[in-house]
Every structure is written in C-alpha cells, then in structure tokens.
Amino acid sequence: MRDFRTIIEVLKAYVSNEKGVVKVYDKDIAALLEISQAQFATIKKRNSIPYTHILKFCKREGLSCCDIFFD
C-alpha cells in the first residue's frame, strides 16, 4: 500500500494527464478532494490518508481506488 505522499503524486499525475495541466499544486488536489487547503496541509504534515475523500473522488471520476492506493 502506498503512503500519503505517493498517493498525492499519483493524483497529481492523473490530473496532469486528464486536464493537460503542466504543474499541479497541493491546493488543486485539496480542491479535488473537497477539503480546505489548511486541512490538506495538516493531513500532509501528519502523513495520514483521507480515505473517505479519496474514495469519493474516485467514484466521481470513475477511477479504480486500487490504482490510487496500491502499486
């Protein structure tokens, strides 16, 4: 299972490929996960994974959560 920082990199790569954006910031990922930037920063600092928010994002986008959480 991937750690939080790796999961964020996977999400950034997905957004970059889907939206054609060159640089994806943490604030963009926070918006996609529907959490505030402050909450995202706290989660990142604690290296905890917001499973519920990521699963909701996967459902909205039609992604497999296995692609996000596992190698």
C-alpha positions, 0 to 999 in steps of 0.5 A: 500500500502506498503512503500519503505522499505517493498517493498525492503524486499519483493524483497529481499525475492523473490530473496532469494527464486528464486536464493537460495541466503542466504543474499541479499544486497541493491546493488543486488536489485539496480542491479535488478532494473537497477539503480546505487547503489548511486541512490538506496541509495538516493531513500532509504534515501528519502523513495520514490518508483521507480515505473517505475523500479519496474514495469519493473522488474516485467514484466521481471520476470513475477511477479504480481506488486500487490504482490510487492506493496500491502499486 
